[in-house]
Amino acid sequence: MASRLNPYLTFGGNAREAMEFYQAALGGELTANTYGELAGGSPEGAPPGYEDKLMHSLLETPSGFTLMGADDPPGESSGGGSGFSISLSGDDADDLRGYWEKLSDGGTVTVPLEQQMWGDEFGMVVDRFGVNWMVNIVAPE
């Protein structure tokens, strides 16, 4: 298997909701394990209050996207989705507009998805979980 780069997002207790949102927006198969499942298969082995929190999840989409996520480990805080953006780009305008609409639902559009001076359609949104997304639809030549 070749090496690949996969975004890994951490959440403050709502990773399952976030990853299910991304599955609905991007499509694909979502697998997830809770702290309880990975603590020897027994919720009693998980940190208190973490029995049903996600220790690891993986979303793989038909478009070839891979997105991973988990809840913050006990005693840690990731600070949400600040400091980076996830970029979706390509020339399949229908797919990319569909992702944009779904990711924007409940989020804050910071740059509307529209034609830019370089010719492409581009937009930026902070989704309802605080993750920054950029969508770029390459202009046909």
A tleap script that builds the chain and sets N, CA, C and O, in Angstrom:
source leaprc.protein.ff14SB
mol = sequence {
  NMET ALA SER ARG LEU ASN PRO TYR LEU THR
  PHE GLY GLY ASN ALA ARG GLU ALA MET GLU
  PHE TYR GLN ALA ALA LEU GLY GLY GLU LEU
  THR ALA ASN THR TYR GLY GLU LEU ALA GLY
  GLY SER PRO GLU GLY ALA PRO PRO GLY TYR
  GLU ASP LYS LEU MET HIE SER LEU LEU GLU
  THR PRO SER GLY PHE THR LEU MET GLY ALA
  ASP ASP PRO PRO GLY GLU SER SER GLY GLY
  GLY SER GLY PHE SER ILE SER LEU SER GLY
  ASP ASP ALA ASP ASP LEU ARG GLY TYR TRP
  GLU LYS LEU SER ASP GLY GLY THR VAL THR
  VAL PRO LEU GLU GLN GLN MET TRP GLY ASP
  GLU PHE GLY MET VAL VAL ASP ARG PHE GLY
  VAL ASN TRP MET VAL ASN ILE VAL ALA PRO
  CGLU
}
set mol.1.N position { 0.839 -1.185 0.000 }
set mol.1.CA position { 0.000 0.000 0.000 }
set mol.1.C position { 0.881 1.244 0.000 }
set mol.1.O position { 1.837 1.344 0.769 }
set mol.2.N position { 0.549 2.178 -0.863 }
set mol.2.CA position { 1.288 3.434 -0.932 }
set mol.2.C position { 0.950 4.311 0.269 }
set mol.2.O position { -0.122 4.181 0.860 }
set mol.3.N position { 1.853 5.186 0.617 }
set mol.3.CA position { 1.600 6.134 1.698 }
set mol.3.C position { 0.548 7.135 1.254 }
set mol.3.O position { 0.417 7.420 0.063 }
set mol.4.N position { -0.196 7.665 2.207 }
set mol.4.CA position { -1.177 8.696 1.884 }
set mol.4.C position { -1.356 9.620 3.081 }
set mol.4.O position { -1.071 9.242 4.218 }
set mol.5.N position { -1.824 10.813 2.821 }
set mol.5.CA position { -2.064 11.811 3.845 }
set mol.5.C position { -3.557 11.846 4.134 }
set mol.5.O position { -4.363 12.004 3.217 }
set mol.6.N position { -3.934 11.699 5.413 }
set mol.6.CA position { -5.335 11.680 5.797 }
set mol.6.C position { -5.591 12.691 6.906 }
set mol.6.O position { -4.953 12.617 7.957 }
set mol.7.N position { -6.514 13.640 6.698 }
set mol.7.CA position { -6.871 14.529 7.808 }
set mol.7.C position { -7.460 13.725 8.963 }
set mol.7.O position { -8.260 12.813 8.754 }
set mol.8.N position { -7.057 14.072 10.177 }
set mol.8.CA position { -7.569 13.419 11.389 }
set mol.8.C position { -8.080 14.527 12.300 }
set mol.8.O position { -7.297 15.311 12.838 }
set mol.9.N position { -9.391 14.587 12.468 }
set mol.9.CA position { -10.036 15.640 13.234 }
set mol.9.C position { -10.334 15.162 14.645 }
set mol.9.O position { -10.679 13.999 14.849 }
set mol.10.N position { -10.204 16.049 15.613 }
set mol.10.CA position { -10.586 15.717 16.985 }
set mol.10.C position { -11.690 16.665 17.429 }
set mol.10.O position { -11.723 17.836 17.049 }
set mol.11.N position { -12.584 16.133 18.238 }
set mol.11.CA position { -13.776 16.854 18.666 }
set mol.11.C position { -13.922 16.755 20.175 }
set mol.11.O position { -13.405 15.833 20.806 }
set mol.12.N position { -14.632 17.717 20.738 }
set mol.12.CA position { -14.834 17.777 22.183 }
set mol.12.C position { -16.074 17.056 22.650 }
set mol.12.O position { -16.844 17.602 23.441 }
set mol.13.N position { -16.289 15.831 22.176 }
set mol.13.CA position { -17.413 15.032 22.659 }
set mol.13.C position { -18.493 14.769 21.628 }
set mol.13.O position { -19.421 14.007 21.898 }
set mol.14.N position { -18.399 15.381 20.451 }
set mol.14.CA position { -19.439 15.180 19.433 }
set mol.14.C position { -18.877 14.590 18.135 }
set mol.14.O position { -19.380 14.882 17.050 }
set mol.15.N position { -17.847 13.771 18.249 }
set mol.15.CA position { -17.219 13.187 17.053 }
set mol.15.C position { -18.198 12.328 16.261 }
set mol.15.O position { -18.193 12.375 15.030 }
set mol.16.N position { -19.027 11.552 16.928 }
set mol.16.CA position { -19.969 10.681 16.194 }
set mol.16.C position { -20.901 11.546 15.335 }
set mol.16.O position { -21.100 11.264 14.154 }
set mol.17.N position { -21.470 12.597 15.932 }
set mol.17.CA position { -22.362 13.490 15.202 }
set mol.17.C position { -21.631 14.137 14.023 }
set mol.17.O position { -22.175 14.217 12.922 }
set mol.18.N position { -20.409 14.593 14.254 }
set mol.18.CA position { -19.630 15.234 13.192 }
set mol.18.C position { -19.322 14.257 12.066 }
set mol.18.O position { -19.518 14.584 10.896 }
set mol.19.N position { -18.851 13.085 12.394 }
set mol.19.CA position { -18.472 12.127 11.357 }
set mol.19.C position { -19.697 11.643 10.578 }
set mol.19.O position { -19.597 11.390 9.377 }
set mol.20.N position { -20.840 11.511 11.236 }
set mol.20.CA position { -22.067 11.147 10.521 }
set mol.20.C position { -22.498 12.291 9.594 }
set mol.20.O position { -23.013 12.045 8.503 }
set mol.21.N position { -22.286 13.535 10.027 }
set mol.21.CA position { -22.554 14.698 9.180 }
set mol.21.C position { -21.672 14.649 7.932 }
set mol.21.O position { -22.165 14.858 6.823 }
set mol.22.N position { -20.368 14.374 8.097 }
set mol.22.CA position { -19.458 14.305 6.955 }
set mol.22.C position { -19.816 13.140 6.038 }
set mol.22.O position { -19.673 13.244 4.820 }
set mol.23.N position { -20.277 12.038 6.609 }
set mol.23.CA position { -20.713 10.915 5.784 }
set mol.23.C position { -21.920 11.334 4.931 }
set mol.23.O position { -21.983 11.019 3.742 }
set mol.24.N position { -22.873 12.045 5.543 }
set mol.24.CA position { -24.042 12.507 4.789 }
set mol.24.C position { -23.643 13.511 3.711 }
set mol.24.O position { -24.230 13.526 2.629 }
set mol.25.N position { -22.647 14.349 3.999 }
set mol.25.CA position { -22.212 15.370 3.044 }
set mol.25.C position { -21.360 14.805 1.914 }
set mol.25.O position { -21.509 15.210 0.761 }
set mol.26.N position { -20.470 13.873 2.236 }
set mol.26.CA position { -19.482 13.391 1.267 }
set mol.26.C position { -19.761 11.987 0.746 }
set mol.26.O position { -19.157 11.559 -0.238 }
set mol.27.N position { -20.680 11.263 1.404 }
set mol.27.CA position { -20.959 9.883 1.026 }
set mol.27.C position { -19.932 8.945 1.626 }
set mol.27.O position { -19.055 9.375 2.376 }
set mol.28.N position { -20.035 7.680 1.304 }
set mol.28.CA position { -19.030 6.715 1.722 }
set mol.28.C position { -19.405 5.876 2.913 }
set mol.28.O position { -20.533 5.908 3.405 }
set mol.29.N position { -18.430 5.128 3.357 }
set mol.29.CA position { -18.589 4.171 4.455 }
set mol.29.C position { -17.879 4.690 5.692 }
set mol.29.O position { -16.707 5.063 5.644 }
set mol.30.N position { -18.603 4.709 6.796 }
set mol.30.CA position { -18.063 5.169 8.072 }
set mol.30.C position { -17.936 3.994 9.018 }
set mol.30.O position { -18.903 3.273 9.262 }
set mol.31.N position { -16.743 3.804 9.549 }
set mol.31.CA position { -16.535 2.822 10.612 }
set mol.31.C position { -16.046 3.579 11.841 }
set mol.31.O position { -15.332 4.575 11.728 }
set mol.32.N position { -16.438 3.097 13.006 }
set mol.32.CA position { -16.086 3.809 14.232 }
set mol.32.C position { -15.971 2.832 15.393 }
set mol.32.O position { -16.663 1.815 15.443 }
set mol.33.N position { -15.085 3.161 16.321 }
set mol.33.CA position { -14.918 2.395 17.546 }
set mol.33.C position { -14.953 3.349 18.730 }
set mol.33.O position { -14.352 4.423 18.702 }
set mol.34.N position { -15.661 2.940 19.762 }
set mol.34.CA position { -15.735 3.749 20.972 }
set mol.34.C position { -14.593 3.399 21.914 }
set mol.34.O position { -13.926 2.376 21.758 }
set mol.35.N position { -14.384 4.264 22.889 }
set mol.35.CA position { -13.397 3.961 23.928 }
set mol.35.C position { -13.772 2.648 24.615 }
set mol.35.O position { -12.900 1.841 24.940 }
set mol.36.N position { -15.077 2.438 24.834 }
set mol.36.CA position { -15.523 1.207 25.477 }
set mol.36.C position { -15.213 -0.031 24.667 }
set mol.36.O position { -14.797 -1.049 25.221 }
set mol.37.N position { -15.412 0.043 23.349 }
set mol.37.CA position { -15.129 -1.103 22.484 }
set mol.37.C position { -13.647 -1.416 22.427 }
set mol.37.O position { -13.255 -2.581 22.370 }
set mol.38.N position { -12.822 -0.377 22.443 }
set mol.38.CA position { -11.386 -0.591 22.312 }
set mol.38.C position { -10.692 -0.805 23.660 }
set mol.38.O position { -9.489 -1.064 23.702 }
set mol.39.N position { -11.438 -0.698 24.750 }
set mol.39.CA position { -10.881 -0.947 26.089 }
set mol.39.C position { -11.132 -2.398 26.465 }
set mol.39.O position { -11.781 -2.687 27.470 }
set mol.40.N position { -10.622 -3.291 25.663 }
set mol.40.CA position { -10.798 -4.715 25.923 }
set mol.40.C position { -12.217 -5.189 25.671 }
set mol.40.O position { -12.627 -6.236 26.173 }
set mol.41.N position { -12.975 -4.410 24.882 }
set mol.41.CA position { -14.338 -4.808 24.560 }
set mol.41.C position { -15.302 -4.599 25.702 }
set mol.41.O position { -16.442 -5.060 25.635 }
set mol.42.N position { -14.882 -3.921 26.743 }
set mol.42.CA position { -15.726 -3.731 27.912 }
set mol.42.C position { -15.837 -2.250 28.239 }
set mol.42.O position { -14.822 -1.594 28.473 }
set mol.43.N position { -17.072 -1.704 28.261 }
set mol.43.CA position { -17.224 -0.295 28.619 }
set mol.43.C position { -16.624 0.050 29.982 }
set mol.43.O position { -16.246 1.198 30.216 }
set mol.44.N position { -16.535 -0.924 30.875 }
set mol.44.CA position { -15.964 -0.663 32.194 }
set mol.44.C position { -14.481 -0.314 32.117 }
set mol.44.O position { -13.950 0.323 33.027 }
set mol.45.N position { -13.805 -0.724 31.041 }
set mol.45.CA position { -12.390 -0.434 30.881 }
set mol.45.C position { -12.121 0.956 30.320 }
set mol.45.O position { -10.977 1.409 30.298 }
set mol.46.N position { -13.183 1.640 29.863 }
set mol.46.CA position { -13.031 2.983 29.287 }
set mol.46.C position { -12.974 4.023 30.397 }
set mol.46.O position { -13.493 3.787 31.488 }
set mol.47.N position { -12.352 5.167 30.139 }
set mol.47.CA position { -12.376 6.249 31.129 }
set mol.47.C position { -13.826 6.637 31.440 }
set mol.47.O position { -14.671 6.598 30.545 }
set mol.48.N position { -14.127 7.001 32.659 }
set mol.48.CA position { -15.512 7.365 33.016 }
set mol.48.C position { -16.062 8.465 32.111 }
set mol.48.O position { -15.413 9.488 31.891 }
set mol.49.N position { -17.258 8.239 31.593 }
set mol.49.CA position { -17.899 9.184 30.694 }
set mol.49.C position { -17.498 9.023 29.239 }
set mol.49.O position { -18.036 9.711 28.372 }
set mol.50.N position { -16.563 8.127 28.956 }
set mol.50.CA position { -16.062 7.942 27.593 }
set mol.50.C position { -16.480 6.614 26.975 }
set mol.50.O position { -16.025 6.272 25.884 }
set mol.51.N position { -17.316 5.881 27.638 }
set mol.51.CA position { -17.704 4.561 27.155 }
set mol.51.C position { -18.228 4.603 25.718 }
set mol.51.O position { -17.925 3.712 24.924 }
set mol.52.N position { -19.018 5.640 25.375 }
set mol.52.CA position { -19.613 5.744 24.047 }
set mol.52.C position { -18.970 6.812 23.164 }
set mol.52.O position { -19.435 7.047 22.048 }
set mol.53.N position { -17.920 7.454 23.641 }
set mol.53.CA position { -17.217 8.460 22.835 }
set mol.53.C position { -16.327 7.745 21.819 }
set mol.53.O position { -15.856 6.635 22.066 }
set mol.54.N position { -16.103 8.389 20.678 }
set mol.54.CA position { -15.299 7.759 19.628 }
set mol.54.C position { -13.804 7.901 19.911 }
set mol.54.O position { -13.279 8.999 20.099 }
set mol.55.N position { -13.149 6.748 19.933 }
set mol.55.CA position { -11.697 6.726 20.065 }
set mol.55.C position { -11.057 6.768 18.680 }
set mol.55.O position { -9.927 7.233 18.523 }
set mol.56.N position { -11.791 6.278 17.676 }
set mol.56.CA position { -11.295 6.301 16.300 }
set mol.56.C position { -12.469 6.103 15.354 }
set mol.56.O position { -13.362 5.294 15.606 }
set mol.57.N position { -12.452 6.864 14.247 }
set mol.57.CA position { -13.421 6.639 13.176 }
set mol.57.C position { -12.742 6.903 11.839 }
set mol.57.O position { -11.752 7.630 11.753 }
set mol.58.N position { -13.298 6.300 10.812 }
set mol.58.CA position { -12.724 6.377 9.471 }
set mol.58.C position { -13.858 6.477 8.469 }
set mol.58.O position { -14.754 5.634 8.436 }
set mol.59.N position { -13.805 7.531 7.646 }
set mol.59.CA position { -14.755 7.701 6.555 }
set mol.59.C position { -13.985 7.586 5.249 }
set mol.59.O position { -13.042 8.338 5.002 }
set mol.60.N position { -14.394 6.639 4.418 }
set mol.60.CA position { -13.800 6.475 3.090 }
set mol.60.C position { -14.915 6.645 2.070 }
set mol.60.O position { -15.938 5.963 2.133 }
set mol.61.N position { -14.705 7.575 1.117 }
set mol.61.CA position { -15.763 7.921 0.182 }
set mol.61.C position { -15.508 7.334 -1.198 }
set mol.61.O position { -14.377 6.980 -1.528 }
set mol.62.N position { -16.560 7.232 -2.002 }
set mol.62.CA position { -16.389 6.738 -3.372 }
set mol.62.C position { -15.469 7.631 -4.202 }
set mol.62.O position { -14.878 7.167 -5.177 }
set mol.63.N position { -15.339 8.909 -3.826 }
set mol.63.CA position { -14.472 9.838 -4.559 }
set mol.63.C position { -13.006 9.698 -4.172 }
set mol.63.O position { -12.147 10.380 -4.731 }
set mol.64.N position { -12.716 8.810 -3.210 }
set mol.64.CA position { -11.334 8.595 -2.803 }
set mol.64.C position { -10.901 9.437 -1.621 }
set mol.64.O position { -9.720 9.437 -1.273 }
set mol.65.N position { -11.837 10.168 -0.980 }
set mol.65.CA position { -11.500 10.940 0.206 }
set mol.65.C position { -11.411 10.013 1.410 }
set mol.65.O position { -12.175 9.054 1.525 }
set mol.66.N position { -10.488 10.301 2.292 }
set mol.66.CA position { -10.389 9.603 3.571 }
set mol.66.C position { -10.337 10.667 4.654 }
set mol.66.O position { -9.512 11.580 4.607 }
set mol.67.N position { -11.227 10.540 5.630 }
set mol.67.CA position { -11.296 11.480 6.742 }
set mol.67.C position { -11.404 10.658 8.020 }
set mol.67.O position { -12.236 9.757 8.120 }
set mol.68.N position { -10.563 10.972 8.989 }
set mol.68.CA position { -10.589 10.270 10.264 }
set mol.68.C position { -10.973 11.238 11.365 }
set mol.68.O position { -10.794 12.448 11.231 }
set mol.69.N position { -11.502 10.701 12.457 }
set mol.69.CA position { -11.885 11.571 13.556 }
set mol.69.C position { -12.069 10.809 14.847 }
set mol.69.O position { -12.248 9.591 14.854 }
set mol.70.N position { -12.021 11.561 15.958 }
set mol.70.CA position { -12.193 10.981 17.290 }
set mol.70.C position { -12.561 12.097 18.257 }
set mol.70.O position { -12.412 13.281 17.956 }
set mol.71.N position { -13.044 11.689 19.423 }
set mol.71.CA position { -13.239 12.641 20.514 }
set mol.71.C position { -11.910 12.851 21.215 }
set mol.71.O position { -11.072 11.952 21.276 }
set mol.72.N position { -11.728 14.072 21.752 }
set mol.72.CA position { -10.518 14.355 22.529 }
set mol.72.C position { -10.340 13.302 23.610 }
set mol.72.O position { -11.314 12.904 24.248 }
set mol.73.N position { -9.115 12.846 23.826 }
set mol.73.CA position { -8.880 11.926 24.951 }
set mol.73.C position { -9.167 12.635 26.276 }
set mol.73.O position { -9.122 13.864 26.343 }
set mol.74.N position { -9.458 11.882 27.315 }
set mol.74.CA position { -9.725 12.495 28.616 }
set mol.74.C position { -8.594 13.428 29.037 }
set mol.74.O position { -7.417 13.077 28.958 }
set mol.75.N position { -8.977 14.622 29.486 }
set mol.75.CA position { -7.997 15.585 29.978 }
set mol.75.C position { -7.334 16.420 28.900 }
set mol.75.O position { -6.490 17.261 29.210 }
set mol.76.N position { -7.694 16.209 27.635 }
set mol.76.CA position { -7.091 16.979 26.544 }
set mol.76.C position { -8.172 17.752 25.802 }
set mol.76.O position { -9.335 17.348 25.781 }
set mol.77.N position { -7.778 18.864 25.196 }
set mol.77.CA position { -8.691 19.656 24.389 }
set mol.77.C position { -7.968 20.094 23.125 }
set mol.77.O position { -6.916 20.732 23.186 }
set mol.78.N position { -8.537 19.748 21.992 }
set mol.78.CA position { -7.901 20.053 20.712 }
set mol.78.C position { -8.120 21.487 20.276 }
set mol.78.O position { -7.402 21.984 19.409 }
set mol.79.N position { -9.094 22.160 20.858 }
set mol.79.CA position { -9.377 23.529 20.449 }
set mol.79.C position { -10.235 23.621 19.204 }
set mol.79.O position { -10.348 24.699 18.622 }
set mol.80.N position { -10.839 22.531 18.779 }
set mol.80.CA position { -11.736 22.575 17.628 }
set mol.80.C position { -10.999 22.594 16.310 }
set mol.80.O position { -9.859 22.138 16.219 }
set mol.81.N position { -11.659 23.130 15.270 }
set mol.81.CA position { -11.136 23.061 13.918 }
set mol.81.C position { -10.364 24.276 13.469 }
set mol.81.O position { -10.284 24.525 12.266 }
set mol.82.N position { -9.796 25.041 14.367 }
set mol.82.CA position { -9.078 26.245 13.950 }
set mol.82.C position { -7.650 25.921 13.538 }
set mol.82.O position { -7.087 24.904 13.943 }
set mol.83.N position { -7.078 26.795 12.732 }
set mol.83.CA position { -5.678 26.654 12.369 }
set mol.83.C position { -5.417 25.856 11.112 }
set mol.83.O position { -4.258 25.701 10.727 }
set mol.84.N position { -6.431 25.347 10.464 }
set mol.84.CA position { -6.246 24.602 9.224 }
set mol.84.C position { -7.548 24.604 8.444 }
set mol.84.O position { -8.600 24.950 8.980 }
set mol.85.N position { -7.476 24.220 7.186 }
set mol.85.CA position { -8.668 24.054 6.351 }
set mol.85.C position { -8.530 22.754 5.584 }
set mol.85.O position { -7.425 22.314 5.267 }
set mol.86.N position { -9.666 22.149 5.292 }
set mol.86.CA position { -9.698 20.989 4.408 }
set mol.86.C position { -10.170 21.503 3.057 }
set mol.86.O position { -11.197 22.175 2.968 }
set mol.87.N position { -9.427 21.191 2.015 }
set mol.87.CA position { -9.725 21.694 0.678 }
set mol.87.C position { -10.251 20.568 -0.207 }
set mol.87.O position { -9.651 19.498 -0.305 }
set mol.88.N position { -11.387 20.837 -0.848 }
set mol.88.CA position { -11.939 19.939 -1.864 }
set mol.88.C position { -11.833 20.673 -3.184 }
set mol.88.O position { -12.307 21.803 -3.304 }
set mol.89.N position { -11.221 20.051 -4.173 }
set mol.89.CA position { -11.071 20.736 -5.451 }
set mol.89.C position { -11.123 19.737 -6.588 }
set mol.89.O position { -10.871 18.547 -6.404 }
set mol.90.N position { -11.452 20.235 -7.752 }
set mol.90.CA position { -11.513 19.400 -8.940 }
set mol.90.C position { -12.382 20.047 -9.992 }
set mol.90.O position { -12.718 21.227 -9.899 }
set mol.91.N position { -12.750 19.253 -11.012 }
set mol.91.CA position { -13.542 19.799 -12.103 }
set mol.91.C position { -14.954 19.234 -12.160 }
set mol.91.O position { -15.713 19.579 -13.067 }
set mol.92.N position { -15.329 18.369 -11.211 }
set mol.92.CA position { -16.694 17.846 -11.181 }
set mol.92.C position { -17.574 18.827 -10.409 }
set mol.92.O position { -17.793 18.687 -9.206 }
set mol.93.N position { -18.071 19.824 -11.142 }
set mol.93.CA position { -18.810 20.928 -10.528 }
set mol.93.C position { -20.040 20.446 -9.761 }
set mol.93.O position { -20.313 20.946 -8.670 }
set mol.94.N position { -20.780 19.492 -10.304 }
set mol.94.CA position { -21.991 19.026 -9.617 }
set mol.94.C position { -21.659 18.399 -8.271 }
set mol.94.O position { -22.300 18.709 -7.267 }
set mol.95.N position { -20.658 17.517 -8.241 }
set mol.95.CA position { -20.262 16.891 -6.978 }
set mol.95.C position { -19.787 17.939 -5.978 }
set mol.95.O position { -20.207 17.936 -4.821 }
set mol.96.N position { -18.919 18.829 -6.424 }
set mol.96.CA position { -18.344 19.827 -5.515 }
set mol.96.C position { -19.401 20.808 -5.000 }
set mol.96.O position { -19.356 21.203 -3.835 }
set mol.97.N position { -20.342 21.203 -5.845 }
set mol.97.CA position { -21.437 22.067 -5.376 }
set mol.97.C position { -22.304 21.327 -4.364 }
set mol.97.O position { -22.780 21.920 -3.395 }
set mol.98.N position { -22.507 20.038 -4.591 }
set mol.98.CA position { -23.271 19.233 -3.636 }
set mol.98.C position { -22.578 19.147 -2.285 }
set mol.98.O position { -23.223 19.282 -1.246 }
set mol.99.N position { -21.256 18.920 -2.292 }
set mol.99.CA position { -20.503 18.899 -1.031 }
set mol.99.C position { -20.624 20.248 -0.330 }
set mol.99.O position { -20.837 20.312 0.881 }
set mol.100.N position { -20.485 21.330 -1.106 }
set mol.100.CA position { -20.567 22.685 -0.558 }
set mol.100.C position { -21.903 22.900 0.158 }
set mol.100.O position { -21.940 23.365 1.297 }
set mol.101.N position { -22.988 22.560 -0.519 }
set mol.101.CA position { -24.320 22.767 0.064 }
set mol.101.C position { -24.465 22.009 1.376 }
set mol.101.O position { -24.977 22.545 2.359 }
set mol.102.N position { -24.018 20.776 1.384 }
set mol.102.CA position { -24.173 19.946 2.592 }
set mol.102.C position { -23.256 20.417 3.712 }
set mol.102.O position { -23.681 20.468 4.866 }
set mol.103.N position { -22.014 20.762 3.401 }
set mol.103.CA position { -21.081 21.224 4.426 }
set mol.103.C position { -21.488 22.585 4.977 }
set mol.103.O position { -21.200 22.894 6.133 }
set mol.104.N position { -22.151 23.400 4.165 }
set mol.104.CA position { -22.583 24.733 4.587 }
set mol.104.C position { -23.797 24.690 5.510 }
set mol.104.O position { -24.042 25.641 6.252 }
set mol.105.N position { -24.560 23.596 5.472 }
set mol.105.CA position { -25.778 23.487 6.275 }
set mol.105.C position { -25.453 23.635 7.767 }
set mol.105.O position { -24.778 22.787 8.351 }
set mol.106.N position { -25.935 24.705 8.363 }
set mol.106.CA position { -25.672 24.948 9.776 }
set mol.106.C position { -24.331 25.599 10.048 }
set mol.106.O position { -23.977 25.841 11.202 }
set mol.107.N position { -23.574 25.887 8.980 }
set mol.107.CA position { -22.252 26.494 9.133 }
set mol.107.C position { -22.283 27.984 8.812 }
set mol.107.O position { -23.348 28.582 8.657 }
set mol.108.N position { -21.095 28.565 8.716 }
set mol.108.CA position { -20.949 29.981 8.408 }
set mol.108.C position { -20.107 30.128 7.145 }
set mol.108.O position { -18.930 29.769 7.125 }
set mol.109.N position { -20.717 30.652 6.108 }
set mol.109.CA position { -19.995 30.887 4.853 }
set mol.109.C position { -19.135 32.132 5.050 }
set mol.109.O position { -19.646 33.207 5.362 }
set mol.110.N position { -17.829 31.976 4.865 }
set mol.110.CA position { -16.913 33.114 5.003 }
set mol.110.C position { -16.544 33.703 3.639 }
set mol.110.O position { -16.229 34.889 3.543 }
set mol.111.N position { -16.580 32.889 2.593 }
set mol.111.CA position { -16.409 33.346 1.210 }
set mol.111.C position { -17.442 32.580 0.391 }
set mol.111.O position { -17.359 31.355 0.293 }
set mol.112.N position { -18.417 33.279 -0.203 }
set mol.112.CA position { -19.435 32.573 -0.993 }
set mol.112.C position { -18.808 31.801 -2.151 }
set mol.112.O position { -17.807 32.225 -2.728 }
set mol.113.N position { -19.410 30.671 -2.476 }
set mol.113.CA position { -18.948 29.875 -3.611 }
set mol.113.C position { -19.379 30.586 -4.888 }
set mol.113.O position { -20.546 30.543 -5.279 }
set mol.114.N position { -18.407 31.245 -5.532 }
set mol.114.CA position { -18.685 31.986 -6.751 }
set mol.114.C position { -17.406 32.134 -7.554 }
set mol.114.O position { -16.311 31.861 -7.062 }
set mol.115.N position { -17.560 32.571 -8.805 }
set mol.115.CA position { -16.391 32.717 -9.671 }
set mol.115.C position { -15.454 33.776 -9.104 }
set mol.115.O position { -15.875 34.852 -8.679 }
set mol.116.N position { -14.170 33.431 -9.113 }
set mol.116.CA position { -13.136 34.313 -8.583 }
set mol.116.C position { -12.313 34.898 -9.723 }
set mol.116.O position { -12.462 34.491 -10.875 }
set mol.117.N position { -11.447 35.850 -9.401 }
set mol.117.CA position { -10.672 36.547 -10.427 }
set mol.117.C position { -9.758 35.617 -11.207 }
set mol.117.O position { -9.378 35.935 -12.334 }
set mol.118.N position { -9.393 34.461 -10.627 }
set mol.118.CA position { -8.530 33.523 -11.356 }
set mol.118.C position { -9.332 32.585 -12.244 }
set mol.118.O position { -8.754 31.739 -12.927 }
set mol.119.N position { -10.676 32.723 -12.247 }
set mol.119.CA position { -11.512 31.965 -13.170 }
set mol.119.C position { -12.252 30.803 -12.556 }
set mol.119.O position { -13.289 30.398 -13.080 }
set mol.120.N position { -11.758 30.249 -11.458 }
set mol.120.CA position { -12.422 29.123 -10.803 }
set mol.120.C position { -13.547 29.621 -9.902 }
set mol.120.O position { -13.574 30.783 -9.495 }
set mol.121.N position { -14.479 28.709 -9.602 }
set mol.121.CA position { -15.441 28.967 -8.537 }
set mol.121.C position { -14.769 28.542 -7.234 }
set mol.121.O position { -14.170 27.469 -7.160 }
set mol.122.N position { -14.871 29.381 -6.217 }
set mol.122.CA position { -14.198 29.104 -4.948 }
set mol.122.C position { -15.057 29.643 -3.818 }
set mol.122.O position { -15.691 30.691 -3.941 }
set mol.123.N position { -15.063 28.904 -2.712 }
set mol.123.CA position { -15.754 29.364 -1.519 }
set mol.123.C position { -15.142 28.768 -0.274 }
set mol.123.O position { -14.443 27.755 -0.321 }
set mol.124.N position { -15.422 29.426 0.855 }
set mol.124.CA position { -14.934 28.944 2.153 }
set mol.124.C position { -16.097 28.936 3.147 }
set mol.124.O position { -16.934 29.839 3.156 }
set mol.125.N position { -16.130 27.904 3.975 }
set mol.125.CA position { -17.179 27.769 4.980 }
set mol.125.C position { -16.577 27.150 6.240 }
set mol.125.O position { -15.701 26.288 6.174 }
set mol.126.N position { -17.068 27.611 7.381 }
set mol.126.CA position { -16.770 26.965 8.656 }
set mol.126.C position { -18.003 26.141 8.981 }
set mol.126.O position { -19.078 26.700 9.198 }
set mol.127.N position { -17.867 24.817 9.019 }
set mol.127.CA position { -19.048 23.980 9.225 }
set mol.127.C position { -19.547 24.069 10.672 }
set mol.127.O position { -18.929 24.721 11.514 }
set mol.128.N position { -20.653 23.415 10.940 }
set mol.128.CA position { -21.284 23.512 12.264 }
set mol.128.C position { -20.423 22.948 13.386 }
set mol.128.O position { -20.745 23.139 14.559 }
set mol.129.N position { -19.335 22.259 13.052 }
set mol.129.CA position { -18.428 21.703 14.058 }
set mol.129.C position { -17.152 22.525 14.198 }
set mol.129.O position { -16.242 22.143 14.934 }
set mol.130.N position { -17.084 23.658 13.491 }
set mol.130.CA position { -15.933 24.540 13.588 }
set mol.130.C position { -14.783 24.188 12.672 }
set mol.130.O position { -13.691 24.736 12.819 }
set mol.131.N position { -15.001 23.279 11.722 }
set mol.131.CA position { -13.948 22.880 10.783 }
set mol.131.C position { -14.031 23.772 9.541 }
set mol.131.O position { -15.108 23.975 8.980 }
set mol.132.N position { -12.890 24.293 9.126 }
set mol.132.CA position { -12.789 25.164 7.946 }
set mol.132.C position { -12.672 24.320 6.677 }
set mol.132.O position { -11.853 23.405 6.602 }
set mol.133.N position { -13.500 24.639 5.686 }
set mol.133.CA position { -13.493 23.944 4.401 }
set mol.133.C position { -13.309 24.962 3.277 }
set mol.133.O position { -13.847 26.067 3.338 }
set mol.134.N position { -12.556 24.586 2.265 }
set mol.134.CA position { -12.420 25.366 1.038 }
set mol.134.C position { -12.864 24.470 -0.117 }
set mol.134.O position { -12.480 23.303 -0.191 }
set mol.135.N position { -13.668 25.021 -1.007 }
set mol.135.CA position { -14.108 24.276 -2.199 }
set mol.135.C position { -13.688 25.088 -3.415 }
set mol.135.O position { -13.985 26.278 -3.515 }
set mol.136.N position { -12.992 24.428 -4.342 }
set mol.136.CA position { -12.538 25.074 -5.568 }
set mol.136.C position { -12.967 24.223 -6.755 }
set mol.136.O position { -12.576 23.062 -6.883 }
set mol.137.N position { -13.781 24.826 -7.624 }
set mol.137.CA position { -14.223 24.149 -8.845 }
set mol.137.C position { -13.426 24.743 -9.990 }
set mol.137.O position { -13.572 25.921 -10.317 }
set mol.138.N position { -12.582 23.921 -10.596 }
set mol.138.CA position { -11.686 24.363 -11.659 }
set mol.138.C position { -12.521 24.762 -12.878 }
set mol.138.O position { -13.411 24.028 -13.309 }
set mol.139.N position { -12.212 25.939 -13.420 }
set mol.139.CA position { -12.903 26.453 -14.593 }
set mol.139.C position { -12.603 25.579 -15.814 }
set mol.139.O position { -11.460 25.174 -16.024 }
set mol.140.N position { -13.625 25.291 -16.615 }
set mol.140.CA position { -13.355 24.524 -17.832 }
set mol.140.C position { -12.465 25.338 -18.781 }
set mol.140.O position { -12.554 26.563 -18.861 }
set mol.141.N position { -11.618 24.614 -19.484 }
set mol.141.CA position { -10.691 25.301 -20.417 }
set mol.141.C position { -11.272 25.389 -21.798 }
set mol.141.O position { -10.636 25.930 -22.702 }
savepdb mol mol.pdb
quit
